[in-house]
Amino acid sequence: MDILNLYENASGKLENASKTSFEIENKITSITMILSSKEQLYVGFNSKKINQSLETEDISSEYMALAEFLFAQESAIDTIVTIDSETLLPQNPSDDFINMILN
């Protein structure tokens, strides 16, 4: 799967997830898709929600996708795509995330 197909796949999933998240009051702000060297796809959604203590919880799409990747005992990443839900444009992964996967 090339980067364009991965981006289009992520955009479609993001659109569907955003509709669902609106219904349950859990705003999705981005999606990350990791394509492994074995052509397996791992998806994570970044969302903001208010917990029972009325605090905002932010769940990182990058770390969620990476957790799925690692849980499947994968070892090599081919491509990572993160897309902003408002602009539908690709985002650079966070510096912390890049440092973690490189170390």
Disulfide bonds with the S-S distance in Angstrom:
none
